[in-house]
Amino acid sequence: MTPQELQAKVGEHLGTSEWVEMSQDRINMFADATGDHQFIHIDEAKAKMTPFGGTIAHGFLTLSMIPYLSAQSDMPRIDGVKMGVNYGGNKTRFIAPVRSGKRIRGHWKLLEMIEKRPGQWQQTSEITIEIEGEDKPALICEWITQFFV
């Protein structure tokens, strides 16, 4: 699909990713990578005594899953992309905790697609990360990506 064809889809749901498990191993590796070893993430015995009832994924781990979930989605792909970069976010809200062992998936809605300069496109999407079997999503964010074609 060309950037212009994607631009015509502003306001539409673009796609949904496959389900991905947020395992305790993934949570522990993220804790090691970031130095965030708060007990609610890594100590199952102590975390059971909290309102969460067990360990939960870091909010930033859930947010950082966006590129992976995007790659595992059925979203249309832009032809001829040389490079894509995260540009930032306008809004991010962590709505519900992701308990260890739960599965998540992402949903994308295209909010804006503009050409910043020739061959440089900026895409703003609303991304909702759903938790399997839960009423509330893990997070909702408005995320900005730039593509170079």
Backbone as ProteinMPNN parsed JSONL, in Angstrom:
{"seq_chain_A": "MTPQELQAKVGEHLGTSEWVEMSQDRINMFADATGDHQFIHIDEAKAKMTPFGGTIAHGFLTLSMIPYLSAQSDMPRIDGVKMGVNYGGNKTRFIAPVRSGKRIRGHWKLLEMIEKRPGQWQQTSEITIEIEGEDKPALICEWITQFFV", "coords_chain_A": {"N_chain_A": [[0.845, -1.171, 0.0], [0.491, 2.265, -0.697], [1.75, 5.292, 0.893], [-0.146, 7.308, 0.507], [-2.483, 5.868, 0.011], [-2.82, 4.702, 2.505], [-3.23, 7.014, 3.951], [-5.786, 7.682, 3.192], [-7.274, 6.127, 4.857], [-7.657, 7.288, 7.314], [-9.153, 7.536, 10.47], [-10.116, 4.995, 10.488], [-10.199, 1.585, 11.714], [-7.2, -0.107, 11.735], [-6.014, -2.608, 12.196], [-5.373, -5.702, 14.006], [-3.362, -7.363, 16.371], [-1.748, -10.591, 16.867], [-2.298, -12.732, 19.723], [-0.166, -12.465, 22.57], [1.787, -13.891, 25.084], [2.404, -12.623, 28.319], [4.762, -13.547, 30.002], [6.231, -14.638, 33.142], [8.97, -14.89, 32.877], [9.523, -13.068, 30.781], [8.785, -10.698, 32.065], [10.66, -10.677, 34.174], [13.057, -10.46, 32.686], [12.699, -7.933, 31.588], [12.711, -6.428, 33.927], [15.38, -6.821, 34.688], [16.665, -5.603, 32.506], [15.906, -2.929, 32.781], [16.373, -2.269, 35.403], [14.317, -2.049, 37.153], [13.187, -3.488, 39.726], [10.965, -3.741, 41.37], [8.956, -5.298, 43.829], [6.326, -6.024, 43.066], [6.536, -6.854, 40.511], [8.413, -8.935, 40.379], [8.543, -10.609, 42.651], [6.831, -13.21, 43.529], [5.606, -14.238, 45.874], [5.371, -12.013, 47.681], [3.905, -10.312, 46.021], [1.48, -11.606, 45.826], [0.182, -10.792, 48.077], [-0.799, -8.324, 47.578], [-3.304, -6.066, 46.167], [-3.244, -6.895, 43.528], [-2.873, -9.61, 43.48], [-0.849, -11.201, 42.594], [2.164, -11.295, 40.573], [2.748, -8.584, 38.293], [3.064, -7.241, 34.967], [5.392, -4.687, 34.073], [4.249, -1.405, 33.402], [5.642, -0.009, 31.424], [6.817, -2.128, 30.097], [4.603, -3.292, 28.861], [3.883, -1.15, 27.179], [6.212, -1.1, 25.622], [5.872, -3.297, 24.062], [4.561, -2.62, 21.77], [5.919, -2.302, 19.132], [6.541, -5.026, 18.572], [4.002, -6.256, 18.698], [2.803, -4.879, 16.619], [4.255, -5.856, 14.431], [3.27, -8.405, 14.448], [0.75, -8.198, 13.509], [-2.269, -7.753, 11.491], [-2.195, -5.446, 10.049], [-2.157, -3.113, 7.29], [0.724, -2.811, 5.213], [3.175, -0.377, 4.407], [4.451, 0.214, 1.236], [7.859, 0.069, 0.21], [9.221, 1.127, 2.446], [11.994, 2.549, 3.927], [12.908, 3.061, 6.424], [11.638, 3.134, 9.73], [10.634, 5.005, 12.567], [10.054, 5.472, 16.07], [8.343, 8.27, 17.165], [7.142, 9.408, 19.302], [4.669, 10.029, 21.871], [1.328, 11.26, 22.277], [-0.578, 10.817, 24.217], [-0.752, 8.569, 26.928], [-2.145, 6.017, 28.749], [-2.24, 3.875, 31.456], [-4.407, 1.488, 32.032], [-5.306, -0.984, 33.183], [-3.743, -3.571, 35.142], [-1.415, -5.969, 33.805], [-1.434, -9.186, 34.462], [1.002, -11.638, 35.327], [1.479, -14.222, 33.001], [-0.843, -13.747, 31.589], [-2.403, -13.04, 28.391], [-1.873, -10.646, 25.801], [-3.038, -8.344, 23.265], [-2.828, -6.088, 20.48], [-4.71, -3.312, 19.162], [-5.192, -1.178, 16.423], [-6.006, 2.112, 15.445], [-6.149, 4.438, 12.92], [-5.332, 7.761, 13.274], [-4.167, 10.02, 12.146], [-2.348, 10.871, 9.206], [0.265, 12.247, 7.764], [2.306, 13.947, 5.359], [5.383, 14.972, 6.117], [7.697, 15.99, 4.887], [8.927, 15.555, 1.542], [8.713, 12.108, 1.051], [8.856, 11.546, 3.769], [6.811, 10.462, 6.182], [4.344, 10.933, 8.704], [2.671, 9.135, 11.091], [-0.086, 8.941, 13.184], [-1.507, 7.012, 15.619], [-4.192, 5.512, 17.439], [-3.711, 3.286, 19.926], [-4.799, 0.402, 21.417], [-4.222, -1.807, 23.953], [-5.284, -4.863, 24.643], [-6.301, -7.117, 27.234], [-6.521, -10.523, 27.445], [-9.621, -11.926, 28.257], [-10.279, -9.951, 30.079], [-12.161, -7.089, 31.205], [-11.298, -4.439, 31.037], [-8.862, -2.601, 29.125], [-5.252, -2.993, 28.995], [-3.726, -0.772, 28.325], [-4.158, 2.414, 26.741], [-3.092, 4.354, 24.131], [-1.915, 7.207, 22.305], [-0.002, 7.133, 19.671], [2.922, 8.111, 17.876], [4.502, 7.613, 14.82], [7.179, 7.716, 12.499], [7.764, 7.305, 9.046], [10.011, 6.571, 6.44], [10.175, 6.771, 3.015]], "CA_chain_A": [[0.0, 0.0, 0.0], [1.254, 3.516, -0.709], [1.388, 6.173, 2.006], [-1.365, 8.034, 0.168], [-3.602, 4.939, 0.216], [-3.017, 4.602, 3.951], [-3.768, 8.305, 4.372], [-7.235, 7.642, 2.932], [-7.9, 5.303, 5.895], [-7.73, 8.015, 8.586], [-10.412, 7.309, 11.17], [-10.478, 3.572, 10.416], [-9.453, 0.543, 12.424], [-6.205, -0.636, 10.793], [-5.701, -4.015, 12.379], [-5.262, -6.334, 15.315], [-2.227, -8.289, 16.446], [-1.943, -11.904, 17.479], [-2.135, -12.761, 21.185], [1.195, -12.716, 23.049], [1.806, -14.109, 26.533], [3.305, -11.835, 29.166], [5.252, -14.553, 30.953], [7.075, -14.153, 34.236], [10.33, -14.763, 32.337], [9.593, -11.793, 30.042], [8.743, -9.64, 33.084], [11.958, -10.68, 34.863], [14.08, -9.934, 31.774], [12.49, -6.489, 31.503], [13.198, -5.877, 35.202], [16.843, -6.806, 34.616], [17.101, -4.636, 31.488], [15.607, -1.558, 33.194], [16.727, -2.044, 36.801], [13.083, -1.876, 37.937], [12.958, -4.774, 40.389], [9.939, -3.614, 42.391], [8.445, -6.63, 44.165], [5.072, -6.359, 42.391], [6.88, -7.432, 39.217], [9.308, -10.107, 40.39], [8.447, -11.444, 43.857], [5.478, -13.777, 43.475], [5.041, -14.394, 47.224], [4.965, -10.688, 48.176], [2.887, -9.748, 45.118], [0.194, -12.25, 46.132], [-0.413, -10.101, 49.212], [-1.269, -7.015, 47.11], [-4.586, -6.15, 45.453], [-3.057, -7.536, 42.225], [-2.979, -11.057, 43.686], [0.305, -11.862, 41.966], [3.039, -10.358, 39.865], [2.205, -7.903, 37.119], [4.038, -6.671, 34.038], [5.642, -3.253, 34.138], [3.514, -0.641, 32.401], [6.536, 0.29, 30.309], [6.973, -3.364, 29.317], [3.417, -3.388, 28.011], [4.052, -0.117, 26.155], [7.321, -1.463, 24.733], [5.453, -4.402, 23.2], [3.892, -2.094, 20.58], [6.546, -2.693, 17.86], [6.396, -6.466, 18.359], [2.599, -6.524, 18.385], [2.574, -4.333, 15.28], [4.821, -6.81, 13.464], [2.454, -9.617, 14.493], [-0.633, -7.786, 13.233], [-2.765, -7.814, 10.116], [-2.263, -4.088, 9.515], [-1.554, -2.936, 5.973], [2.127, -2.39, 5.214], [3.501, 0.639, 3.416], [5.465, -0.236, 0.279], [9.099, 0.817, 0.041], [9.714, 1.797, 3.646], [13.429, 2.4, 4.161], [13.151, 3.135, 7.861], [10.556, 3.628, 10.565], [11.111, 5.361, 13.901], [9.095, 5.976, 17.041], [8.499, 9.711, 17.313], [6.671, 9.767, 20.633], [3.256, 9.841, 22.136], [0.55, 12.389, 22.768], [-1.279, 10.373, 25.422], [-0.589, 7.166, 27.321], [-2.821, 5.723, 30.005], [-2.2, 2.485, 31.886], [-5.763, 1.329, 32.556], [-5.422, -2.174, 34.03], [-2.486, -4.317, 35.195], [-1.309, -7.237, 33.079], [-0.916, -10.196, 35.385], [1.925, -12.62, 34.754], [0.819, -15.355, 32.37], [-1.961, -13.298, 30.748], [-2.069, -12.721, 27.002], [-2.286, -9.326, 25.345], [-2.972, -8.074, 21.834], [-3.017, -4.679, 20.168], [-5.66, -2.849, 18.145], [-4.742, 0.112, 15.898], [-6.913, 2.989, 14.704], [-5.372, 5.525, 12.324], [-5.872, 9.081, 13.593], [-3.611, 11.038, 11.25], [-1.246, 10.444, 8.337], [0.655, 13.447, 7.034], [3.644, 13.957, 4.768], [6.136, 16.066, 6.732], [8.499, 16.446, 3.753], [8.855, 14.482, 0.54], [9.204, 10.798, 1.469], [8.82, 11.395, 5.231], [5.411, 10.424, 6.612], [4.094, 10.81, 10.138], [1.426, 8.415, 11.361], [-0.546, 8.947, 14.569], [-2.486, 5.942, 15.807], [-4.669, 5.164, 18.771], [-3.406, 1.872, 20.144], [-5.399, -0.18, 22.623], [-3.701, -3.146, 24.242], [-6.325, -5.64, 25.321], [-5.891, -8.269, 28.036], [-7.467, -11.612, 27.19], [-10.535, -12.265, 29.339], [-10.477, -8.824, 30.998], [-13.073, -6.057, 30.717], [-10.562, -3.197, 30.767], [-7.582, -2.802, 28.434], [-4.033, -2.701, 29.748], [-3.38, 0.611, 28.068], [-4.597, 3.107, 25.536], [-2.162, 5.437, 23.867], [-1.892, 7.86, 21.01], [1.412, 6.967, 19.381], [3.357, 8.724, 16.627], [5.6, 6.927, 14.155], [7.551, 8.306, 11.215], [8.247, 6.373, 8.028], [10.747, 7.176, 5.334], [10.057, 5.962, 1.789]], "C_chain_A": [[0.895, 1.241, 0.0], [0.893, 4.333, 0.525], [0.084, 6.919, 1.744], [-2.609, 7.148, 0.342], [-3.887, 4.759, 1.702], [-3.642, 5.89, 4.486], [-5.286, 8.345, 4.196], [-7.993, 6.844, 3.994], [-7.955, 5.994, 7.264], [-9.127, 7.836, 9.179], [-10.826, 5.854, 11.214], [-9.626, 2.715, 11.338], [-8.503, -0.088, 11.41], [-5.922, -2.115, 10.969], [-5.571, -4.411, 13.829], [-4.099, -7.305, 15.28], [-2.674, -9.665, 16.925], [-1.822, -11.748, 18.996], [-0.694, -13.109, 21.522], [1.148, -12.851, 24.568], [2.823, -13.205, 27.214], [3.773, -12.751, 30.296], [6.085, -13.905, 32.055], [8.515, -14.012, 33.766], [10.505, -13.44, 31.592], [9.635, -10.622, 31.03], [10.089, -9.548, 33.803], [13.068, -10.11, 33.982], [13.943, -8.42, 31.632], [12.984, -5.812, 32.783], [14.716, -5.783, 35.19], [17.346, -5.742, 33.646], [16.932, -3.198, 31.973], [16.047, -1.239, 34.618], [15.52, -1.826, 37.695], [12.695, -3.23, 38.519], [11.932, -4.654, 41.511], [9.238, -4.967, 42.588], [7.171, -7.005, 43.427], [5.308, -6.994, 41.014], [7.613, -8.77, 39.338], [9.182, -11.039, 41.594], [7.015, -11.975, 43.982], [4.837, -13.886, 44.861], [4.549, -13.051, 47.773], [3.834, -10.11, 47.326], [1.515, -10.373, 45.358], [-0.547, -11.524, 47.252], [-0.931, -8.709, 48.828], [-2.644, -7.167, 46.461], [-4.472, -6.808, 44.072], [-3.147, -9.051, 42.315], [-1.856, -11.859, 43.061], [1.122, -10.828, 41.222], [2.345, -9.799, 38.627], [3.352, -7.385, 36.248], [4.206, -5.187, 34.326], [4.772, -2.566, 33.076], [4.38, -0.344, 31.179], [6.861, -0.956, 29.483], [5.8, -3.508, 28.356], [3.512, -2.375, 26.866], [5.122, -0.517, 25.139], [6.993, -2.637, 23.813], [4.828, -3.929, 21.896], [4.6, -2.483, 19.28], [6.394, -4.187, 17.554], [4.963, -6.812, 17.962], [2.251, -6.014, 16.989], [3.074, -5.303, 14.207], [3.996, -8.089, 13.381], [0.988, -9.316, 14.156], [-0.985, -7.947, 11.76], [-2.899, -6.421, 9.496], [-1.658, -4.017, 8.122], [-0.128, -2.404, 6.116], [2.347, -1.361, 4.104], [4.639, 0.114, 2.546], [6.697, 0.673, 0.334], [9.61, 1.547, 1.262], [11.198, 1.485, 3.826], [13.745, 2.353, 5.65], [11.892, 3.644, 8.534], [11.106, 3.924, 11.947], [9.931, 5.769, 14.784], [9.377, 7.454, 17.232], [8.028, 10.185, 18.684], [5.187, 9.531, 20.783], [2.595, 11.121, 22.598], [-0.127, 12.052, 24.08], [-0.918, 8.914, 25.673], [-1.265, 6.996, 28.669], [-2.743, 4.217, 30.267], [-3.506, 2.231, 32.641], [-5.867, 0.167, 33.543], [-4.093, -2.932, 34.02], [-2.558, -5.598, 34.359], [-0.655, -8.234, 34.025], [-0.009, -11.166, 34.642], [1.138, -13.808, 34.213], [-0.357, -14.987, 31.486], [-1.464, -13.023, 29.334], [-2.639, -11.349, 26.634], [-2.297, -9.305, 23.819], [-3.29, -6.602, 21.608], [-4.048, -4.458, 19.082], [-5.221, -1.444, 17.729], [-5.856, 0.82, 15.158], [-6.073, 4.164, 14.2], [-6.049, 6.865, 12.599], [-5.41, 10.151, 12.612], [-2.468, 10.434, 10.442], [-0.89, 11.648, 7.484], [2.074, 13.296, 6.471], [4.367, 15.192, 5.293], [7.028, 16.766, 5.712], [8.488, 15.319, 2.74], [9.507, 13.181, 1.038], [9.227, 10.551, 2.968], [7.384, 11.555, 5.705], [5.314, 10.255, 8.113], [2.697, 10.244, 10.352], [1.121, 8.512, 12.853], [-1.669, 7.924, 14.68], [-2.935, 5.894, 17.254], [-4.459, 3.662, 18.906], [-4.029, 1.458, 21.477], [-4.795, -1.559, 22.79], [-4.683, -3.833, 25.184], [-5.68, -6.781, 26.11], [-6.952, -9.348, 27.847], [-8.295, -11.904, 28.436], [-10.808, -11.14, 30.327], [-11.412, -7.792, 30.36], [-12.345, -4.786, 30.3], [-9.278, -3.503, 30.01], [-6.408, -2.506, 29.363], [-3.644, -1.246, 29.567], [-4.048, 1.106, 26.804], [-3.609, 4.243, 25.335], [-2.383, 6.007, 22.475], [-0.407, 7.933, 20.648], [1.747, 7.49, 17.985], [4.577, 7.978, 16.102], [5.915, 7.706, 12.872], [8.136, 7.23, 10.331], [8.939, 7.16, 6.933], [10.691, 6.24, 4.135], [10.871, 6.589, 0.652]], "O_chain_A": [[1.948, 1.247, 0.639], [-0.148, 4.101, 1.14], [-0.702, 7.136, 2.666], [-3.66, 7.625, 0.77], [-5.043, 4.673, 2.115], [-4.491, 5.847, 5.377], [-5.985, 8.984, 4.983], [-9.223, 6.88, 4.03], [-8.267, 5.35, 8.266], [-10.138, 7.965, 8.488], [-11.784, 5.505, 11.903], [-8.5, 3.066, 11.691], [-8.935, -0.551, 10.355], [-5.622, -2.808, 9.997], [-5.647, -3.589, 14.742], [-3.876, -7.987, 14.279], [-3.819, -9.866, 17.33], [-1.302, -10.745, 19.484], [-0.072, -13.936, 20.855], [0.543, -12.027, 25.254], [3.95, -13.045, 26.746], [3.234, -12.72, 31.403], [6.573, -12.783, 31.916], [9.218, -13.105, 34.21], [11.522, -12.766, 31.755], [10.41, -9.681, 30.861], [10.601, -8.448, 34.016], [13.923, -9.366, 34.462], [14.943, -7.705, 31.565], [13.603, -4.75, 32.728], [15.281, -4.781, 35.629], [18.332, -5.06, 33.922], [17.731, -2.332, 31.615], [16.091, -0.071, 35.004], [15.667, -1.461, 38.861], [11.977, -4.012, 37.896], [12.012, -5.382, 42.501], [8.967, -5.682, 41.623], [6.94, -8.188, 43.177], [4.403, -7.589, 40.429], [7.449, -9.643, 38.486], [9.68, -12.164, 41.545], [6.119, -11.287, 44.471], [3.638, -13.646, 45.0], [3.429, -12.963, 48.277], [2.912, -9.49, 47.854], [0.494, -9.729, 45.116], [-1.769, -11.632, 47.361], [-1.451, -7.993, 49.683], [-3.096, -8.289, 46.232], [-5.479, -7.231, 43.504], [-3.466, -9.71, 41.325], [-1.926, -13.088, 43.012], [0.811, -9.637, 41.24], [1.491, -10.438, 38.012], [4.455, -7.129, 36.731], [3.272, -4.518, 34.769], [4.588, -3.096, 31.98], [3.913, -0.418, 30.042], [7.15, -0.846, 28.292], [5.987, -3.809, 27.177], [3.248, -2.714, 25.712], [4.958, -0.299, 23.939], [7.751, -2.936, 22.891], [4.585, -4.739, 21.001], [3.924, -2.967, 18.372], [6.148, -4.566, 16.409], [4.735, -7.564, 17.014], [1.488, -6.653, 16.264], [2.399, -5.538, 13.205], [4.017, -8.779, 12.362], [0.097, -10.098, 14.488], [-0.136, -8.231, 10.914], [-3.636, -6.242, 8.527], [-0.745, -4.779, 7.803], [0.173, -1.641, 7.033], [1.782, -1.464, 3.016], [5.654, -0.367, 3.05], [6.581, 1.889, 0.485], [10.369, 2.507, 1.126], [11.606, 0.324, 3.872], [14.698, 1.707, 6.085], [11.17, 4.475, 7.984], [11.949, 3.183, 12.452], [8.946, 6.335, 14.309], [10.525, 7.847, 17.44], [8.457, 11.232, 19.17], [4.542, 8.916, 19.934], [3.226, 11.966, 23.234], [-0.239, 12.904, 24.961], [-0.794, 8.125, 24.736], [-0.992, 7.739, 29.612], [-3.123, 3.401, 29.427], [-3.682, 2.71, 33.761], [-6.448, 0.316, 34.618], [-3.392, -2.939, 33.008], [-3.613, -6.219, 34.229], [0.53, -8.127, 34.342], [-0.233, -11.471, 33.47], [0.246, -14.332, 34.88], [-0.829, -15.818, 30.711], [-0.275, -12.804, 29.107], [-3.715, -10.952, 27.082], [-1.657, -10.13, 23.166], [-3.936, -5.956, 22.434], [-4.24, -5.296, 18.201], [-4.914, -0.612, 18.582], [-6.564, 0.219, 14.35], [-5.367, 4.805, 14.978], [-7.197, 7.081, 12.208], [-6.157, 11.073, 12.286], [-1.719, 9.592, 10.937], [-1.644, 12.029, 6.588], [2.917, 12.605, 7.044], [4.009, 16.32, 4.956], [7.101, 17.995, 5.683], [8.065, 14.212, 3.072], [10.685, 13.156, 1.394], [9.582, 9.455, 3.403], [6.812, 12.643, 5.638], [6.1, 9.529, 8.721], [1.697, 10.781, 9.875], [1.971, 8.2, 13.687], [-2.649, 7.967, 13.936], [-2.171, 6.191, 18.172], [-4.962, 2.873, 18.106], [-3.807, 2.086, 22.512], [-4.848, -2.384, 21.878], [-4.875, -3.44, 26.335], [-4.656, -7.334, 25.709], [-8.139, -9.107, 28.065], [-7.756, -12.105, 29.524], [-11.504, -11.354, 31.319], [-11.45, -7.641, 29.139], [-12.727, -4.134, 29.328], [-8.668, -4.55, 30.226], [-6.566, -1.846, 30.39], [-3.279, -0.565, 30.526], [-4.444, 0.335, 25.93], [-3.326, 5.002, 26.262], [-2.96, 5.364, 21.598], [0.349, 8.7, 21.244], [0.97, 7.335, 17.043], [5.546, 7.742, 16.825], [5.023, 8.279, 12.246], [8.889, 6.366, 10.779], [8.517, 8.253, 6.554], [11.097, 5.081, 4.213], [10.897, 6.055, -0.457]]}, "name": "protein", "num_of_chains": 1, "seq": "MTPQELQAKVGEHLGTSEWVEMSQDRINMFADATGDHQFIHIDEAKAKMTPFGGTIAHGFLTLSMIPYLSAQSDMPRIDGVKMGVNYGGNKTRFIAPVRSGKRIRGHWKLLEMIEKRPGQWQQTSEITIEIEGEDKPALICEWITQFFV"}
